[in-house]
Amino acid sequence: MTSTIAVIGKSGSGKTTVVKALYEVIKEYFPEKSILLVDNDLTAELAARFDLSKCNTIYGIRSGKHEYNTGIPKKMTKQEYIEWALEDILTEVDENADIIVSHIVASKDCICPITKQMMEAVAKLIDRYDFVLFDCEYDLKYLVQLVDYPIDTTILVSKADLASLHLASIISDTNKKYAAEGQFSVILNKIKEKTESKALETANSFSLNTLGLIKQYEDEPNQEELKEIIKNMYPRLNLPQNTNI
């Protein structure tokens, strides 16, 4: 069974950094399991974290602008072609781990046949993996326009200032319908020293379910240190647990 994790939040909140750390933790805890990373952010920042500055995308398949890595097989149905094309743009980032980049997606109410066919093909791809991590745009709505798939855990990453937490509460309220019965929680990021209690108090005032806090760093946080922070949060996630820790 596939376990799905979606990370959402305002641009600059640090969500891609959290996705990368989550990926590293899952890879360490479950080295035998397969992982799919879905870069659903228009900036394709997650792909860039794996030094993939230029990627073929799902949008490229939809728009007909994709340059395929191999020759296109003959005598395929449209559905078979889309499924084959998704395979063609998958990029391996590590053993048992792949990434795919969506870029622009169609509106969910689009009635063009390729929208339904693409959703079915992406869902079929997801089914093949043990873990799927979605680095999303602003919220889950953009992900649902790509594929309507159950999300086990949604993490909203937010800064801890009043304006950011107010926005986080709005995102939380509007996204829970997309998260269905899955877990929905918040990571407070870039917390200034000695403001942890105030940050939690403010988050609670907006009825946000806080999963944990990440302090503010002068530069990007050390990946190993961030992994340890995510490891401390992981047991509270609605995901398979590592019984060896």
Phi, psi and chi 1 to 4 in degrees:
 res  aa     phi    psi   chi1   chi2   chi3   chi4
   1 MET       -  137.4  179.3  179.3  -67.9      -
   2 THR   -81.1  132.8  -56.9      -      -      -
   3 SER  -102.4  127.9  -63.7      -      -      -
   4 THR  -116.2  137.7   53.5      -      -      -
   5 ILE  -131.1  124.7  -48.1  102.8      -      -
   6 ALA  -113.2  132.3      -      -      -      -
   7 VAL  -115.8  123.3 -178.0      -      -      -
   8 ILE  -125.4  171.5   61.7  176.0      -      -
   9 GLY   149.0  165.0      -      -      -      -
  10 LYS   -62.9  148.3 -177.0 -178.6  175.2 -177.6
  11 SER   -56.7  132.0  178.3      -      -      -
  12 GLY    91.3   -1.6      -      -      -      -
  13 SER   -75.4  -21.6   64.1      -      -      -
  14 GLY   103.6   16.7      -      -      -      -
  15 LYS   -65.3  -37.4   58.5 -174.4  174.0   64.8
  16 THR   -66.7  -36.3  -59.5      -      -      -
  17 THR   -62.1  -39.5  -59.1      -      -      -
  18 VAL   -67.5  -42.5  169.1      -      -      -
  19 VAL   -58.6  -46.3  171.1      -      -      -
  20 LYS   -61.3  -42.0 -174.1   69.1  159.8   48.0
  21 ALA   -67.4  -40.8      -      -      -      -
  22 LEU   -60.1  -43.6  -95.0  169.5      -      -
  23 TYR   -58.9  -44.9  161.4   73.2      -      -
  24 GLU   -64.0  -38.4  -65.1  -70.8  -11.9      -
  25 VAL   -67.1  -47.6  169.2      -      -      -
  26 ILE   -61.8  -40.9  -67.8  170.8      -      -
  27 LYS   -62.3  -38.5 -171.8  173.6   66.0  168.5
  28 GLU   -71.5  -42.5  179.2 -179.3  -32.8      -
  29 TYR   -71.9  -35.4  -77.4  173.8      -      -
  30 PHE  -130.4   67.6  -53.0   97.7      -      -
  31 PRO   -61.6  -21.9   21.5  -32.6      -      -
  32 GLU   -87.9   -9.8   76.6  -73.0   -2.0      -
  33 LYS   -87.4  151.5  -60.4  -65.6 -174.0 -178.9
  34 SER   -90.0  143.9   58.1      -      -      -
  35 ILE  -129.3  133.5  -56.1  171.8      -      -
  36 LEU  -116.0  126.1  175.4   64.8      -      -
  37 LEU   -99.8  127.1  -64.4  159.7      -      -
  38 VAL  -113.6  110.9  179.9      -      -      -
  39 ASP   -85.9   97.7 -167.3  -25.0      -      -
  40 ASN  -101.6   12.4 -175.3 -126.8      -      -
  41 ASP   -96.1  135.3 -169.6  -54.9      -      -
  42 LEU   -61.2  -23.3  -74.5  169.0      -      -
  43 THR   -80.6  -13.3   63.9      -      -      -
  44 ALA    53.3   37.6      -      -      -      -
  45 GLU   -67.0  -35.1 -175.2 -179.7   -9.6      -
  46 LEU   -62.4  -43.9 -178.4   60.6      -      -
  47 ALA   -59.5  -38.9      -      -      -      -
  48 ALA   -63.9  -31.2      -      -      -      -
  49 ARG   -65.5  -19.8  -63.4  -69.0  179.4   97.5
  50 PHE  -103.4   20.8  -71.4   92.9      -      -
  51 ASP    62.1   30.8  -62.7  -37.9      -      -
  52 LEU  -106.5   81.5  -58.2  172.4      -      -
  53 SER   -72.8  -26.9   57.0      -      -      -
  54 LYS  -132.5  115.1 -173.8  177.0 -179.2 -179.4
  55 CYS  -123.3  146.7  -60.7      -      -      -
  56 ASN   -70.8  145.6  -71.2  -43.4      -      -
  57 THR  -128.9  164.8   66.4      -      -      -
  58 ILE   -62.6  -36.2  -66.9  173.8      -      -
  59 TYR   -59.3  -38.1  169.4   70.4      -      -
  60 GLY   -61.2  -35.6      -      -      -      -
  61 ILE   -67.3  -47.0  -62.8  171.4      -      -
  62 ARG   -61.2  -41.0  -72.6 -179.0   54.2   88.7
  63 SER   -85.9  -10.7   63.7      -      -      -
  64 GLY    79.9   12.4      -      -      -      -
  65 LYS   -96.6   -1.2  -63.1  178.9 -180.0  179.1
  66 HIS   -73.8  135.2  170.9   53.9      -      -
  67 GLU   -99.8  111.2  -64.9 -179.1    5.9      -
  68 TYR   -74.4  148.0  -65.2   97.9      -      -
  69 ASN   -74.1  -25.0  -64.0  -41.3      -      -
  70 THR  -131.2  169.3   58.2      -      -      -
  71 GLY   -67.1  146.2      -      -      -      -
  72 ILE   -76.1  122.2  -58.0  175.0      -      -
  73 PRO   -61.4  152.0  -21.9   33.5      -      -
  74 LYS   -92.0  164.8  -62.6  178.7  179.5  178.6
  75 LYS    56.9   51.2  -63.1 -177.7  179.4  179.2
  76 MET  -112.1  148.1  -69.3 -172.1  -65.7      -
  77 THR   -72.2  167.9   65.7      -      -      -
  78 LYS   -61.6  -39.7  -71.9 -176.7  178.2  178.6
  79 GLN   -64.8  -42.6 -171.2   65.9   42.7      -
  80 GLU   -64.3  -38.1  -71.8  170.8  -21.0      -
  81 TYR   -63.2  -44.3  163.4   74.7      -      -
  82 ILE   -64.0  -42.7  -68.4  170.1      -      -
  83 GLU   -64.7  -39.7  -68.5  173.5   11.0      -
  84 TRP   -65.2  -42.0  169.5   84.7      -      -
  85 ALA   -64.0  -37.8      -      -      -      -
  86 LEU   -61.5  -40.3  -71.5  179.3      -      -
  87 GLU   -61.7  -37.0  -67.3  -74.0  -18.1      -
  88 ASP   -67.4  -29.2 -168.3   69.4      -      -
  89 ILE   -98.8   -2.5   68.1  172.0      -      -
  90 LEU   -63.8  137.5  -90.6  178.1      -      -
  91 THR  -122.5  127.7  -58.1      -      -      -
  92 GLU   -76.6  130.3 -175.9  179.7   49.0      -
  93 VAL  -110.7  -16.9  -66.0      -      -      -
  94 ASP  -169.4  174.8 -153.9  -19.7      -      -
  95 GLU   -62.4  127.4 -174.3  176.0    0.1      -
  96 ASN    66.8   18.9  -67.1  -28.5      -      -
  97 ALA  -138.1  129.2      -      -      -      -
  98 ASP  -128.5  162.4  -58.5  -41.9      -      -
  99 ILE  -131.9  146.9 -170.1  169.9      -      -
 100 ILE  -137.6  141.8 -164.9  165.5      -      -
 101 VAL  -113.2  132.3 -179.1      -      -      -
 102 SER   -91.2  -47.6   64.6      -      -      -
 103 HIS    63.2 -137.4 -164.7   44.7      -      -
 104 ILE   -70.1  134.9  -60.5  171.2      -      -
 105 VAL  -120.3  165.8  -62.2      -      -      -
 106 ALA   -83.0  155.3      -      -      -      -
 107 SER   -63.2  142.6  170.4      -      -      -
 108 LYS   -61.3  -27.3 -167.5  171.8 -174.4  -63.0
 109 ASP   -90.1    7.8   57.0    3.7      -      -
 110 CYS   -64.5  131.8  175.5      -      -      -
 111 ILE   -99.7    4.2   60.3  172.9      -      -
 112 CYS   -67.2  139.5   48.8      -      -      -
 113 PRO   -55.5  -35.8  -25.1   34.2      -      -
 114 ILE   -64.6  -26.4 -167.4  172.5      -      -
 115 THR   -63.8  -48.5  -63.4      -      -      -
 116 LYS   -65.6  -41.5 -178.2  174.9 -178.0  -65.8
 117 GLN   -65.0  -39.6  -68.2  165.5  -23.1      -
 118 MET   -67.0  -42.2 -175.9   63.2   74.3      -
 119 MET   -59.4  -43.6  -76.3 -172.8  168.7      -
 120 GLU   -65.2  -40.1  -69.2  176.3   -4.4      -
 121 ALA   -68.4  -40.8      -      -      -      -
 122 VAL   -66.6  -41.3  173.4      -      -      -
 123 ALA   -61.6  -40.5      -      -      -      -
 124 LYS   -64.8  -37.4 -170.4  173.7  179.7  178.6
 125 LEU   -65.2  -45.6  176.1   65.9      -      -
 126 ILE   -58.8  -39.6  -71.0  170.4      -      -
 127 ASP   -58.2  -21.2  -77.9  -22.8      -      -
 128 ARG   -79.7  -14.6  -74.0  175.9   21.4 -158.1
 129 TYR  -106.2  154.4  -69.8   83.4      -      -
 130 ASP   -78.1  -40.7  -63.2  -56.7      -      -
 131 PHE  -128.3  138.7  -70.8   91.0      -      -
 132 VAL  -129.9  124.3  177.8      -      -      -
 133 LEU  -111.0  123.3  -79.4   74.7      -      -
 134 PHE  -103.3  120.3  -60.0   97.5      -      -
 135 ASP   -93.5  102.5 -176.3    4.5      -      -
 136 CYS   -93.5  168.6  -60.1      -      -      -
 137 GLU   -70.1 -153.9  -99.6  -70.1  -36.7      -
 138 TYR   -51.3  -40.3 -174.7   86.1      -      -
 139 ASP  -150.9 -173.3   57.6   15.3      -      -
 140 LEU   -77.6  -16.9  -73.2  176.6      -      -
 141 LYS   -57.0  -40.3 -178.5  178.8 -179.6 -179.5
 142 TYR   -68.1  -33.2 -165.1   70.8      -      -
 143 LEU   -69.1  -42.8  174.6   58.6      -      -
 144 VAL   -62.7  -26.9  171.6      -      -      -
 145 GLN   -72.0  -19.6  -69.3  172.0  -11.8      -
 146 LEU   -89.2  -47.8  173.1   67.3      -      -
 147 VAL  -155.0  133.0   59.6      -      -      -
 148 ASP   -95.4   93.1 -165.5   -3.4      -      -
 149 TYR  -134.4  140.5 -159.5   95.3      -      -
 150 PRO   -58.9  135.2  -21.6   32.3      -      -
 151 ILE  -108.0  118.7  -55.3  -62.0      -      -
 152 ASP   -73.2  -41.4  -62.3  -51.2      -      -
 153 THR  -138.8  126.1  -64.1      -      -      -
 154 THR  -114.4  129.0  -59.5      -      -      -
 155 ILE  -117.5  122.1  -62.2  173.2      -      -
 156 LEU   -99.0  120.2  169.1   58.8      -      -
 157 VAL   -98.4  129.2 -178.1      -      -      -
 158 SER  -143.4  147.0  173.6      -      -      -
 159 LYS   -70.6  167.7  -65.3 -180.0 -178.0  178.8
 160 ALA  -104.3    8.7      -      -      -      -
 161 ASP   -75.4  163.0   59.4  -87.4      -      -
 162 LEU   -58.4  -45.1 -173.3   62.2      -      -
 163 ALA   -64.2  -42.1      -      -      -      -
 164 SER   -66.0  -40.1  -65.3      -      -      -
 165 LEU   -71.4  -32.4  -70.9  172.9      -      -
 166 HIS   -63.8  -43.6  178.9 -103.5      -      -
 167 LEU   -64.7  -39.6  178.1   59.7      -      -
 168 ALA   -60.6  -37.7      -      -      -      -
 169 SER   -66.3  -36.1   69.7      -      -      -
 170 ILE   -68.0  -45.9  -64.6  172.6      -      -
 171 ILE   -59.8  -42.6  -64.0  173.9      -      -
 172 SER   -59.6  -47.3  176.4      -      -      -
 173 ASP   -63.3  -39.6  -71.3  -17.5      -      -
 174 THR   -83.7  -15.4   57.7      -      -      -
 175 ASN  -100.6  -15.5  -83.4 -102.6      -      -
 176 LYS   -62.6  -27.5  -75.3  178.6  179.9  176.0
 177 LYS   -67.8  -30.2   63.1 -178.1  178.1 -178.8
 178 TYR   -79.9  -28.8  -60.7  117.9      -      -
 179 ALA   -76.0  -11.7      -      -      -      -
 180 ALA    54.1 -126.0      -      -      -      -
 181 GLU   -89.6    3.7  -60.3  -58.7  -42.5      -
 182 GLY   -75.1  167.3      -      -      -      -
 183 GLN   -70.9  141.6  177.0 -172.2   24.9      -
 184 PHE  -134.1  116.8 -165.2  105.3      -      -
 185 SER  -143.1  172.1   54.7      -      -      -
 186 VAL  -124.6  137.0  177.6      -      -      -
 187 ILE  -106.6  124.5  -70.0  178.7      -      -
 188 LEU   -88.4  120.2  -57.8 -179.1      -      -
 189 ASN  -112.9  156.8 -166.6   18.6      -      -
 190 LYS    60.0   47.1  -56.5 -178.7 -179.3 -179.8
 191 ILE   -79.5  125.3  -55.1  -66.1      -      -
 192 LYS   -71.9  152.7  -65.4 -179.3 -179.8  178.4
 193 GLU   -57.8  135.8 -169.6  175.6   -2.4      -
 194 LYS    69.5   17.4  -61.7 -179.6 -179.3  179.3
 195 THR  -115.6   11.1   64.2      -      -      -
 196 GLU   -59.3  -47.2  -67.2   90.5  -17.9      -
 197 SER   -63.6  -41.7  -63.8      -      -      -
 198 LYS   -64.5  -40.2  179.5   62.5  175.8  177.4
 199 ALA   -62.5  -45.3      -      -      -      -
 200 LEU   -64.7  -39.9  -75.0  170.2      -      -
 201 GLU   -63.2  -42.7 -179.9 -176.9  -28.7      -
 202 THR   -67.7  -41.7  -53.4      -      -      -
 203 ALA   -61.1  -41.8      -      -      -      -
 204 ASN   -63.4  -33.7  -71.5  -22.8      -      -
 205 SER   -66.5  -22.4   71.6      -      -      -
 206 PHE   -97.7    9.7  -75.0  107.8      -      -
 207 SER    60.1   36.0  -60.0      -      -      -
 208 LEU   -90.2  135.1  -66.1  171.3      -      -
 209 ASN   -85.5   98.3  175.9   27.7      -      -
 210 THR   -82.2  121.6  -55.9      -      -      -
 211 LEU   -81.6  -39.1  176.5   65.9      -      -
 212 GLY   179.7  178.8      -      -      -      -
 213 LEU  -126.5  147.3  -65.8   81.2      -      -
 214 ILE  -126.4  126.4  -59.3  173.6      -      -
 215 LYS   -72.8  166.2   70.3  178.6 -177.0  179.3
 216 GLN   -83.2  135.0 -173.8  174.7   43.4      -
 217 TYR  -112.8  153.4  -65.8   81.0      -      -
 218 GLU   -65.4  -40.7  -69.3 -175.2    6.2      -
 219 ASP  -119.4 -163.2  -60.4  -53.5      -      -
 220 GLU   -63.3  139.0  -79.9  -68.4  -50.6      -
 221 PRO   -63.7  146.8   22.3  -33.1      -      -
 222 ASN   -59.5  130.5  176.6  -80.0      -      -
 223 GLN   -62.7  -37.5 -163.7   65.2   25.0      -
 224 GLU   -67.7  -39.3  -72.5  -57.7  -45.0      -
 225 GLU   -66.1  -40.2 -174.5  173.3   -4.1      -
 226 LEU   -66.5  -36.7 -174.4   55.6      -      -
 227 LYS   -58.2  -41.3  -90.7  179.3   63.6  177.8
 228 GLU   -64.8  -37.3  -68.9  -56.2  -46.1      -
 229 ILE   -63.6  -45.4  -65.1  171.6      -      -
 230 ILE   -66.2  -36.7  -63.9  -60.5      -      -
 231 LYS   -59.2  -38.3  -77.9 -178.4  179.2 -179.8
 232 ASN   -67.5  -28.5  -70.9  -28.4      -      -
 233 MET   -84.3  -29.2  -60.5  179.4 -167.5      -
 234 TYR   -54.0  -41.3 -168.3   90.4      -      -
 235 PRO   -60.1  -17.5  -26.1   36.7      -      -
 236 ARG   -94.6    3.5  -59.5 -166.5  -62.9  -81.1
 237 LEU   -90.4  148.9  -66.6  175.0      -      -
 238 ASN   -81.0   64.3 -179.5   33.4      -      -
 239 LEU  -139.7  162.7  -65.1  171.9      -      -
 240 PRO   -54.6  140.0  -25.4   34.7      -      -
 241 GLN  -106.7  148.1  -62.9  -62.2  -46.0      -
 242 ASN   -84.7  109.4 -176.2   -2.9      -      -
 243 THR   -77.7   -3.5   57.2      -      -      -
 244 ASN   -94.2    5.7  -63.7  -39.4      -      -
 245 ILE  -107.6      -   58.9  173.1      -      -
